[in-house]
Every structure is written in structure tokens, then in C-alpha cells.
Amino acid sequence: MALSYLIAAFLLPDVAATLSGLYGAEISGTLQFRADWWLSGLLLAIAGTAIALSSHMWQITKMPLLESARSRAWVIARTSKFRIQTAVAITLLFAAILMVMTLDGLLVGFALLGSLLIGAALALPSLTAGSLTLLQKYTTTPIWSWFWADTRQQLPGLSLALMALLLAVSANIGVSTMVSSFRLTFVGFLDQRLAPELFMRVNSAEQSKELETFLKKRDVEVLPLLSTQVKIEQHFVELFGIRVGQTYRNNWVFLEATTAAWDEVQLGQAVIVNEQLARRTNLWVGDRVQITPNLKLPIAAVVGDYGNPKGQVIITEKLFQDINPGLFPDRFGVRTQDASELRAQIIDKIGMDDTAIIDQASIKAFSLEVFERTFLVTSALNILTLGVASFAILMSLLTLADLRVPQLAPVWALGLTRSQLARLEILRTILLAAFVVLCAIPTGLTLAWILLSVINVKAFGWKLPMYLFPLEYAKLGVYALVAAFLAAAWPTLRLIRTPPSTLLKVFGSER
């Protein structure tokens, strides 16, 4: 809890700026102590520990009195537990498929996420045990046959740590896919929307008319923008009036459109809506939108509008002025070959303030900076989840270290040195981690799809395309293997330093 407070204090400024800029959500810039959150975290930890312990204690009550001291008895007991886990996992994964096919809503999306992650984690031990049995079946040498059998026997003690690693790697893959997909889409979106080299804002109708007259004499493409707020289908949306030109025709990419969308808009016969409004009102291309009580126009195109929480309707400049004759274009985009010279001329001739004129490069740099700050929290959480998983593996291996002495002593007595046993222990941990990474890739990609196509759509009203990043997944796999190696290093070092006398004591009661 103390660590979470420090992390929150570090991340809060960037998260607050991000939520305001991308999602329109205003939050306080200072930390607030909420007893209900802290109490729920404490109760969650206690409940999780109690559930884990109750399973263990229940198994002990079902064993004969002296059986709990034998490792083989635990293997047999855990086998039945794995069967129950597998049945629950299959049920959860099947429920997730049904939710995708039949149900709708944000809460269903979160239930889908939970079913996927918990189902995948519970299925992992059985998948691992089955793979180890298969490997042992096709192994002919005694050492490797013992290695796979011994790995399977250790699985009950390591299963919880491996499940933690699966969840950590899956979350990292899912979130990194989401963030990287968002980054690619966002950069393309900025190139589309920030095509003009200069953007400027005026304060009055006189200054607006003067600026447009000045720009027309310079033989540059002028893109005035008029805007107001209207209510459409019980939603307050932004109504924009634009001058349709080559910049819009060449740069805007639609999610869906008619064959001559821009021509229809230019003639005042149709509108363009953003994805947020289309999804909220369930209106798509071909459906009609009530702009005013006396004007209802069909939708010619739906455009992606990433990071904007508001609905938008776009009509031609002339139609906008007919509807709102008292409004004037207060924002302008200008296409020019020499942005710096034109900027200086506007400031000199029109008397506009320097801060009212922004160049394309500055807006793009600022937007990308906000975006990078947006997902700083995800990088921190990725590090934390991998750290927790590594710590879980370390604790499991340390717990098993002393219990494994009776299992390793006979192999040592048969001729394997402590160094050779240590290398096999390291190899065992890395192979198990590699298997977990292989299972985490499809789980993580499914998680990314749910985040992009279900959660984001239901929560914010716009859908992101999903891209794949194999190199990123390979890096995450390497990080997971390194984490597993570091976790195994300490117990392995203890094994190497185990005195021969300790190993010989295992045979002290033999006859």
C-alpha cells in the first residue's frame, strides 16, 4: 500500500493530463486518501491468501496422517486438483466465447477479460503437465527421463508462480499491443488531420474577414472552420462547417463511405459524422441525421476520430452559414510552401498575436508528447507485474529448495555433480518460463483484441485497429526468461554450496 502511494504520486500528473486531453475526463491533480480503496486492497490480499491456504489445508485433511510428509502423495493430490482447475478453465473460456457471440455492454467486456485471464491461468498447469509427460515419453536417456519426471513432480509447487508469470506476460503483450497499435493509428491520424502547414484562431468577425481576404490574395488554400454545439439524437455534439477542398479529399481516410462522399457534402446533400456519434446513436452510412428541426440529411461517411470523447457532425461551409448566419469562421488552416514567411506577414499586416498562429510541426510534437505521457503508467505496470511474477518464482524455488534435497541426493549419489544438478535446475526454470511465454502470446493477443474492440468501444465510443509487433513480443519473452533466470540463481547457488554431508544424511536411515 505504501509502494502504491509512491507510484501514484509519481504517475498522477501525466495521467491527469492524459485523461483530460484524450478522454475529456477531469480529475484532481492531487492525491486523495480513500479508505475504501485501501481497505478493499487489504481485503483482496487477505481473501486471496485465505483461498490459497484453504485449498492446501483441505488436501491435508483428506490425506492419511503421515502421507503429507511424502512428496509423491502431494503429486497425487495435486493431480486431482489440476483436473478441477482444468474443468473450471474450460468453463470460463467457453463462457468467454459465449459472451463475445451473444452479449453486449461494458460490464460484459470486463467479465470477458476476467474469464479469459483466469481461465488461461487455471489451464496452464494441466497444459504444462501434459507437455512434460509427452516429452518424457519420447526421451530415451535416463538423465533426461528423470529430468522431465522430476519437473512434473515440481509443478504443483511452481504452478502458482507460473500462473503469475503467465498473467504478467499476457498483460504486457496485451497492453503493449494496444499502446503500439494506438501509436501507429494516432500518428496516421495526426498526419490526416494536421495536413495544413499553419493553424490560426481569430477573435472577431472583422478579423476573420480581414484574414481570409488577405490569404486569398496570397494564392494559398484556405480551410476555414465554423463550429457550434447542437443536440442530435439526445446527444450534445459539435457541428462543424468546412470548405471542401483537395486537402480534405486527399488526406481524410474514412471507416466507411459512399462512392462520392465529398461531392455529396460539398453540394450540401449529406454529412460526415465521427465514429463516436455513429456508435452512440447507432447511425451509419446511409442513415439520416436530424441536423435542425427542418433539416435531415443522410450520412455520406464515418470518420475515425481517435482520442476525442465528443460526437461530431461535418457539413459544408455554405450550409452551416445558412443554418447559423450569425457565426463566423474563428479557426483557419492554411496550405503554404513557406509557413514562416506567411506567418510573419500575417502578424505584420493583420496584427494577429503570435500565440494565435501555430505551425503544424509544433502541434504534432505536442500531441505526440501528450500521447507518450498517456501510457507512461502502462510501462510502470509492466515492470511491476513482471517483478511480482519473478518474486513469486523466487519464493517458490526457495521453498522447494530444502524439500528437494531427498530427491536430488540419490541422483547426486549416482554420479551427477552438484554443478551439473544446478545447471539442470536453471535449465528447468528457463524451459518452464519459455513454455509460459508461448502460452502467454495467444492469451495476450486475445487480451489486446478485447481491449481494442470491446472495452475501448464501449467505454469511449471509438475502435482502434489492431497491429501485431513480433519483435516486441520477442523482447518481452527475453525479459521473462531473464527474470526467471535471476529468480532461479539464488536457489541454484544454494544447491551448489550444499555440503556433501547434507546430501549423505538423506541415506542415514537406509538399511
N, C-alpha and C positions, 0 to 999 in steps of 0.2 A: 504493500500500500504506500509506503514511503517512497519507494522507487517510482511508482506510478505518478505520484505527485510531482516529482522532479521531471519526469518525462513530459507530463502535461505542461509544466511551466516552460519547458524548452520549446515545445511544438506549438503552443497556443497562438502566438502572434501570426505565424504563417497559416495555420488552419483557419483562424478567424478571417484573415484577408481573402483566403481562397473561397470559403463558403459564401462570403459576401459577393465576390467578383464573379464566380461561376454559377452559383445556385441561388443568389438573391436572398440568402438566409443571414440575418443579422444576429450575431452572438456577442456577448460581452467580451471585452479584451482582457479581463482579469479573471483569475481562478476563483471559484466559489466552492466552499466546502459543503458537500451534500451528504448528510449522514446516511440517507437511504442507499446511495451508491456504494459507500464504503461498507455498510452493513451487508448489502447483497453480495458484494465480493467476498466478504468473510464467510457468509453462509454458504456460498457456492464452493469455496475451498473446503469447508468442513464437510459439506454434503458429498463432495467428490471423494474425499478421503474415507468417509464412512462407507460409501458404496464399495470402494476398492477393498477395504478391510472386511466388510461383511461377506464378500464372495470367498475370501481366503478362510475366514473363520467357519463359514458354512461347510467348506470342504473338509476342514479338520474334524468337525463334528460327525461327518459321515465316514471317516476312516477308523480302522481299528486303532486301539490306544497307542501301539508302538510303531504303526505304519508311517506316521507323519515324519519320522526321522529318516526315512528312506527316500532318496531322490526318485527312484523308479516309481514309487507309489504316487508321487506328485505328478509325474509324467502321465500316468494312467488317469489320475483325477482331472488333470487339465485337458486331456483328450476329450472327455465328455463336455467340459466347459467350452472347448473350441466348437463342438457340434452345435451347442446352444447359440454361441456367438454367430456362427455361420448362418443358422436359421434366422436370427434377428437381422443380420446383414442383408440377406436375400429379401426379407420382408420390407426393409427400409428402402432398398434400391428399387424394388418393384413398385413401392408406393411413390417413389420419386418419378418413375416413368409415368405412372397414372396421373400425377399432379401436372406434369408437363402437357399431357394429352387432353386433360379434361377440365382442370381448374384454372382460376384466374385471380389476380389480386396481389398486392404487395406482401401480405402476411403469408400467402401461399408460396410466394417466392422465397421467403426466409425459411419456411418449412421445407421447401425443396432443397435449399442449401444444407440445412441440418441433416436431412435424410441422406443426402449424398455423402457428406463428410463422415458422419457416424457410421453409415453402412459400409463405406470403404475401409474405415479403420477397423471395424469389427471383422471384416472379411480377411484382413491381412494375415493374421496368424494361421488360419487354415490354408490360405494360398501358399504361405511360406513353408508350412509343414508338408504339404503335398509336393512342392518343388524339391524339397530336401529328400523326401522318400524316393522320388523319381531319380534324382542324382545318385543316391546310394545304390539304387537298383542297377544302374549301368556302370558302377565302379567295380573294378576287379582287384585293385591293390588293397591290402589290409589297412594301411595307414589312412587312405582316403575313405575307405568304407567306415572306419571308426570315426573319422573327421565329420562326415555327414550325419552319422547317427548321433554323435555327441552334440553336434549343432542343433539337431532336432530336440534332443533332451534339454538343451539350454533354453529353447524357445519359450517355454512358459514363463521363465524368469525375465526374459528380454521383451516379451510381447508388448507390454505397456509402453516401454521406451521406443520400440519400433513403431508403434501406432502414433506416438507423439511426433516422431520424425516424419512419418507419412503425412500427418496433418500439417506440419511446418513446411515441408517441401511443396505439398499441394497448394497451400495458401500462397507461398511465394510464387509458384508458377502461375496460379490464377491471377493474383494481383499484378504481377509483372506483365502478364499478357494484356490485362485490362489497361494498365498505365501506358504501355508501349503502343497499344492499338489507339488509345486516346491521343497519344502524342502524334502519331502519324496522321490521324484524321484531323487533329487540331491544326497542324502545320499546313495541310492542304486546304483546310477551311479558311485559315488566315490569308493564304495566297489568293483564294477566291474572293473573299470579302475586302481585302486590302489592295486591290489592283490599282486604284488611283495613287499617284505619287504624293499628292498633298490632300490634307483634310482641313477644313476650316469651319468655324462657327461664328455666326453674326449675332448682334444683339437687337437689331431693329429691322423693320421692313424697308426703311430707306437705305440702310447699309446693305441689306440683301440685294436690293435692286441695283445699287451702285456697283456692288461687287460683280454681279452677273453681267452687267453692261461692260465693265472693264475686261472681264475674262473673254467675252465674245469677240472683242477686238484683237485678242491675242491668238486667235485661231487654235484654241485648245478645247478638248472635250470637257464639257462641264456637266457634272452629275449632281443636281440639286436634290435635296431630300426634305420632304414635308412630313410631319408626323403629328398625331393626336391619339387620344385614347378613346376607344369605343367599347360597347358591350355587345358581344356576339355569342349566341347560344349560352347565355347566362355566365359568360366569362369576360372579364375585362382584358382587352387585347390592344396592341399597338397597331394603328392603321398608318401605313406609310404610302406616300406618293412619290414616285420616281420617274425620271425621264429615261425611257428605254433607249439604249444605245448599244454600240458594239462591245463596250466593256462588259455590260451585263450578259449579252449574248455569248461572248467568248469565254467568260470566266465562271459563270454560275453553273453548278452541277446539281441536277435535280434528283431526288429519290424516285420520283415518278412524274411524268408529264405527258401532255398531249403532243402531237407531232409539230404543232406550230404555237407553242405556249406563249412565247414572247410577242408574236404577232397579235394574238388574241388580247393580251394585256395592253399592248400599245393602242389597240383600237377601242379600249375601254369595254371590251366584251367579256372579260374574265379576270380572275385574281390569282395571285400566288400566295399560299399560306405556308408557314413553317411547320415542321413536324410536330412541335409541341401542341399547337392548336388542332392539327389534324387528328392527333391521338386523343386529345381531351374531348373533342366534340364528335369523334368517330365519323368525320367527314374526310373524304379522299378525292382524288381526281375525278371530275365529272359531277360530283355533288355540288349543290348550290349553297352559297353563303349569304345570309341576310346582312348586307352592309349598313343600310338605313331602312327605315320602315317602308320606303318606296323603291328600294334598290336591292335586287337579289341577283347575284352573278355566280356562274359556275367556277369551280376551281380548275385552273389550267395546269398547275404544277404544285408539288410539295417539295420544299427545300429543307435540307438538313441545317439545323441552327444550333450547333454544339455549344453547350455551356450557358445557354440563355434560358432562364426559367419562365419567360413570358411568351404568350402566343402573339403572332404577328400576321397581319394581312397586308399584302402589297398590291397597290393599284397604280394606274398611270397618273402622271402629274396633273394632267388636264381634268380627269375625273375627280381627283382629290380636291382641286380648287373649286370645281362646281359644287361639291358637297360642303366644303368648308371655305367659303370665299374670304373669310377674314384672316385666314392663316397664310403665312409666307414661309418660303424655304429658309430655315435657320442653319442648315448644315450643307456643306458643299464638298464634293470630291472633284479633283482636277487631274486630268491626264496631261503630263507635260514631259518634255525631254530634259528640261533644265529646272529642276524643282527649287534649287537655292536662289537662282536669279529671279524667278517668278515670285517667290516668297518675299524677297527684298522689295520688289516693285509693288506688291500688294500693301506691304507695311508702309511704304513711302507714299503711294498715290491714294490709297483708301483710308489710311490711318488706323488700320486694324492693329490690335495688340499682338505682340509676338507670341504670347501664350495661346492665342486663339487659332494659330496655324500649326499643325503637327504634320511632320513628314511620315511617309509610310514606314521607313526603317525604324523610327522611334516607337511607333505603335506596335509593330511586330515584336521588337525587342522587349517592350514592356509586357505584352501579352504572354510571350514565351517565359518571361521571368515569373509572372504570376502562376503560370502552369507548373513550372518546376517547383515552386513553393507549395503548390497544391498537394503534391504527392510526396513531400518530404516525410510525412507521417508514415507512409507505406514502407519506406526504406527502414525507418526505425523499427517498425513492427516486424519486418522481415528478419532483421538482426535478432530481435528479441525471441521470435518463435524458434529460430534455429538454435539460439543459445539455450532455450529451455529444453529442446529436444536433445541437445548434446549433453546437458547436465543430467537428463533422465537416463541416457545411455551410460554415463559415467557412474551414477549411483547404482544402476542395475548391475554393472560389471563388478563394482566394488563389493556389492552384496553377495554376488555369486563367487567371488574370488576364493574366500575361505571354504565355502561349501564344495568347491570343485577339487580341492586337494585330494580327497579319496578317489575321485575319478581320474585325476591326472597321474597319481602315484604309480598305478600299475603300468601305464604307458611309459612313464619315465624308467621304471624298473626293467622294461623290455628293451630299452636301448635309446630312446629319444632323449636328447639333452634338454635342459631347461630352456636354452636359447631356441631350439627347434620348436618346442612347445609354445614359447612366447610368439614366435613368428606365425604359427598356426592360429593362435588366439587373435593376433592382429588381422590376419587374413580372414578369419571367421567374421569379425566385426565389419570389415570393409565389404565383404560379399553380401552380408545381410543388409548393410546400408545401400549397396548398389541395387539389390532387389527391391528395396523400399522405393528408391528413386524411380525405377522402372514402373512400379505401380502408381507412383505419385504423378507421373506425366499425364496419363489419361484422366486421372482424378482432377488434377489442376486445370487441364484444358476444359473439362466439363464445368468446373467451378467458374472459369473465366466466361464461358458461354452464358451461364446463369446470371452472372453479374452484368454482362453487357446487354443481353437480350431479354432478360426478365426483370431483374431488380432495378436497373437504371431506367428502363422504360416505364415501369410502374411508379417509381419514385419521382422522376424528373421529366418524363414525357418525351424523351428522345433516345434513339437506339444507336449504338456505336457498332461499326463493322469490326469483325474480329480478324486479327492477323496472327500468324504464327512466327515465333522467334527461336528457332532451334539452337542458335549459339547461346542465347540467354539461358535456355533450359540446361544446356551442357555445363555452363558456368555454375548454375545452381546445384547441379549434380556433383560437380567437383567440390563445391563448398560443403555439401552434405557429407561427402566421403572424407574430406579433411576434418570436419567436425567429429565424425565417427572415429577416425584415426586418433585424434587428440584425446577423445574420451577413453579410448582403449589403451592409451600409452601408459597411464599410471598403473592400472591393474596388471598390465603386462610386465612393467618394470618390477612390481612386487613379486610376480611369479619368477622372474629371472633371479631375484635375490632370495628366494625361498631356500633356506638351508636344507641340504640333503637329509639331515636328521628329522626335519619336519615331515618330509615325504616318507621316510622309513617308518615313522611312528604309525602310519596307516596299517602296516603289516604287523604291528606289535601283538595283536590278538589272534593272528593266524596260527593254525596248528598243522 
